[in-house]
């Protein structure tokens, strides 16, 4: 599952996740789009909040190869 689908499955808005995690709505958006990745501590918080495992979040959000990341 993706970050976005996990959040939507938990029936939360980006702003709500940001407030609970202690970050900004834009940061949550960037995680969902693969622009940035949360650190492992935040990933654990997200998994708990979304009711899934860290593994569920990690396997659904592979890091793009460096050459693709620059052009994306």
PAVEX-666932 format. One line per field, with one value per residue: residue number from 1; residue in three letters; chain; z, x, y of N, C-alpha, C in turn. Coordinates in Angstrom, 2 decimals, decimal comma, always signed. Each point is the difference from the previous one (the first is absolute). Layout:
N
resi = c(NUM/...)
resn = c(ALA/...)
chain = c(A/...)
n.up = c(Z/...)
n.east = c(X/...)
n.north = c(Y/...)
ca.up = c(Z/...)
ca.east = c(X/...)
ca.north = c(Y/...)
c.up = c(Z/...)
c.east = c(X/...)
c.north = c(Y/...)
END
This chain:
72
resi = c(1/2/3/4/5/6/7/8/9/10/11/12/13/14/15/16/17/18/19/20/21/22/23/24/25/26/27/28/29/30/31/32/33/34/35/36/37/38/39/40/41/42/43/44/45/46/47/48/49/50/51/52/53/54/55/56/57/58/59/60/61/62/63/64/65/66/67/68/69/70/71/72)
resn = c(UNK/UNK/UNK/UNK/UNK/UNK/UNK/UNK/UNK/UNK/UNK/UNK/UNK/UNK/UNK/UNK/UNK/UNK/UNK/UNK/UNK/UNK/UNK/UNK/UNK/UNK/UNK/UNK/UNK/UNK/UNK/UNK/UNK/UNK/UNK/UNK/UNK/UNK/UNK/UNK/UNK/UNK/UNK/UNK/UNK/UNK/UNK/UNK/UNK/UNK/UNK/UNK/UNK/UNK/UNK/UNK/UNK/UNK/UNK/UNK/UNK/UNK/UNK/UNK/UNK/UNK/UNK/UNK/UNK/UNK/UNK/UNK)
chain = c(A/A/A/A/A/A/A/A/A/A/A/A/A/A/A/A/A/A/A/A/A/A/A/A/A/A/A/A/A/A/A/A/A/A/A/A/A/A/A/A/A/A/A/A/A/A/A/A/A/A/A/A/A/A/A/A/A/A/A/A/A/A/A/A/A/A/A/A/A/A/A/A)
n.up = c(+0,00/-0,62/+0,22/-1,21/-0,55/+0,70/-0,34/-1,26/+0,10/+0,59/-1,15/-0,39/+0,30/-1,00/+0,17/+0,10/-1,03/-0,68/+0,47/-0,25/-1,18/-0,12/-1,17/-1,27/-0,46/-0,32/+1,18/+0,51/-0,69/+0,40/+1,16/-0,15/-0,43/+1,06/+0,32/+1,19/+0,95/+0,78/+1,12/+0,49/+0,83/-0,97/-0,70/+1,16/+0,18/-1,26/+0,12/+1,19/-0,48/-1,02/+1,07/-0,36/-0,71/+0,56/+0,02/+0,37/+0,78/+0,45/-0,05/+0,41/+0,62/-1,07/+0,38/-0,73/-1,09/+0,35/-1,13/+0,44/+1,19/-0,75/-0,83/+1,12)
n.east = c(+0,85/-0,45/+0,84/-0,32/+0,07/+1,13/+0,36/-0,35/+0,64/+0,85/-0,52/+1,23/+0,00/+0,68/-0,83/-0,88/+0,50/+0,14/-1,19/-0,46/+0,63/-0,49/-0,63/+0,27/-1,08/+0,87/+0,53/-1,22/-0,32/+1,16/-0,34/-1,23/+0,68/+0,67/-0,27/-0,51/+0,78/-0,94/+0,56/+0,77/+0,35/+0,00/+0,73/+0,58/+0,10/+0,39/+0,79/+0,33/+0,17/+0,59/+0,46/+1,27/+0,80/+1,17/+0,05/-1,26/+0,42/+1,01/-0,63/-0,92/+1,07/+0,36/+1,25/-0,31/+0,48/+1,26/+0,22/-0,95/+0,57/+1,08/-0,59/-0,35)
n.north = c(-1,18/+1,04/+0,99/+0,43/-1,21/-0,12/+1,24/-0,18/-1,16/+0,84/+0,47/+0,31/+1,29/+0,52/+1,01/-0,97/-0,69/+1,12/+0,34/-1,22/-0,03/+1,23/+0,03/+0,26/+0,56/+0,94/-0,22/-0,11/+1,08/+0,50/-0,51/+0,47/+1,01/-0,45/+1,24/-0,28/-0,48/-0,49/+0,44/-0,95/+0,94/+0,88/-0,87/-0,24/+1,32/+0,14/-1,06/+0,46/+1,21/-0,59/-0,65/+0,20/-0,76/+0,22/-1,32/+0,11/+0,96/-0,71/-1,15/+0,82/+0,48/-0,72/+0,15/+1,08/-0,59/+0,26/-0,63/-0,80/-0,04/+0,15/-0,86/-0,62)
ca.up = c(+0,00/-0,05/+1,13/-0,21/+0,19/+1,43/+0,68/-0,35/+0,66/+1,41/-0,01/+0,51/-0,95/+0,13/+1,10/+1,26/+0,18/+0,31/+1,37/+0,91/-0,11/+0,36/-1,20/-0,79/-1,03/-1,19/+0,21/-0,21/-1,46/-0,62/+0,26/-0,85/-1,40/-0,15/-0,10/+1,20/+0,79/+1,44/+0,69/+0,52/+1,16/-0,54/-0,70/+1,04/+0,42/-1,09/-0,04/+1,13/-0,28/-1,13/+0,29/-0,87/+0,43/-0,69/-1,22/-0,97/-0,53/-0,69/-1,24/-0,96/-0,35/-0,30/-0,34/-1,43/-0,27/+0,06/-1,27/-0,14/+1,04/-0,44/-1,07/+0,43)
ca.east = c(-0,85/+0,77/-0,25/-1,28/-1,12/-0,04/-0,61/-1,42/-0,63/-0,17/-0,97/+0,67/+0,47/+1,44/+0,19/-0,17/+1,21/+1,09/-0,15/+0,26/+1,42/+0,82/+0,67/-0,90/-0,83/+0,84/+0,90/-0,80/-0,20/+1,26/+0,15/-0,96/+0,43/+1,33/+1,00/+0,80/-0,41/+0,08/+0,99/-0,58/-0,84/-1,24/-0,65/-0,69/-1,17/-0,97/-0,56/-0,92/-1,13/-0,75/-0,44/+0,69/+1,38/+1,02/+0,31/-1,04/+0,30/+1,29/-0,03/-0,88/+0,58/+1,42/+0,74/+0,33/+1,43/+0,50/-0,16/-1,41/-0,35/+0,43/-0,87/-1,41)
ca.north = c(+1,18/+1,24/+0,91/+0,67/-0,92/-0,33/+1,15/+0,03/-1,14/+0,37/+1,10/+1,20/+1,01/+0,28/+0,94/-0,73/-0,81/+0,93/+0,46/-1,12/-0,38/+1,16/+0,50/+0,83/-0,63/-0,10/-1,13/-1,21/-0,06/-0,43/-1,44/-0,71/+0,11/-0,58/+1,06/-0,22/-1,17/+0,21/-0,83/-1,25/+0,32/+0,53/-1,10/-0,80/+0,77/-0,07/-1,35/-0,13/+0,88/-0,53/-1,36/-0,94/-0,22/+0,79/-0,75/+0,35/+1,32/+0,00/-0,77/+0,67/+1,29/-0,15/+1,20/-0,01/+0,07/+1,37/+0,72/+0,33/+0,95/+1,34/+0,49/-0,04)
c.up = c(+0,00/+1,25/-0,14/+0,23/+1,47/+0,78/-0,28/+0,65/+1,48/+0,15/+0,61/-1,15/+0,21/+1,19/+1,36/+0,30/+0,42/+1,45/+1,00/+0,02/+0,42/-1,17/-0,76/-1,02/-1,28/+0,12/-0,23/-1,50/-0,69/+0,26/-0,95/-1,47/-0,25/-0,16/+1,15/+0,67/+1,48/+0,60/+0,65/+1,21/-0,46/-0,74/+0,99/+0,47/-1,06/-0,06/+1,12/-0,25/-1,09/+0,22/-0,95/+0,53/-0,75/-1,33/-1,09/-0,67/-0,84/-1,33/-1,05/-0,52/-0,30/-0,37/-1,49/-0,20/-0,09/-1,31/-0,24/+1,02/-0,43/-1,05/+0,41/+0,60)
c.east = c(+0,89/-0,29/-1,38/-1,18/-0,12/-0,66/-1,50/-0,77/-0,24/-0,95/+0,57/+0,37/+1,49/+0,26/-0,15/+1,23/+1,16/-0,06/+0,35/+1,48/+0,92/+0,82/-0,99/-0,77/+0,81/+0,97/-0,73/-0,24/+1,26/+0,28/-0,89/+0,40/+1,40/+1,10/+0,99/-0,49/+0,08/+1,12/-0,70/-0,91/-1,37/-0,78/-0,76/-1,27/-1,10/-0,67/-1,01/-1,27/-0,90/-0,49/+0,59/+1,41/+0,93/+0,34/-1,04/+0,30/+1,28/-0,09/-0,88/+0,60/+1,48/+0,64/+0,33/+1,51/+0,45/-0,19/-1,46/-0,40/+0,36/-0,94/-1,45/-0,43)
c.north = c(+1,24/+0,83/+0,64/-0,94/-0,43/+1,13/+0,07/-1,14/+0,24/+1,18/+1,28/+0,94/+0,20/+0,91/-0,68/-0,85/+0,90/+0,46/-1,10/-0,34/+1,14/+0,52/+0,87/-0,84/-0,21/-1,18/-1,32/-0,19/-0,52/-1,47/-0,78/+0,01/-0,57/+1,02/-0,12/-1,28/+0,34/-0,86/-1,18/+0,25/+0,51/-1,08/-0,88/+0,71/-0,08/-1,37/-0,21/+0,82/-0,57/-1,43/-1,03/-0,21/+0,95/-0,68/+0,29/+1,34/+0,01/-0,70/+0,66/+1,30/-0,13/+1,34/-0,04/+0,03/+1,46/+0,77/+0,39/+1,06/+1,43/+0,57/+0,07/+1,31)
END
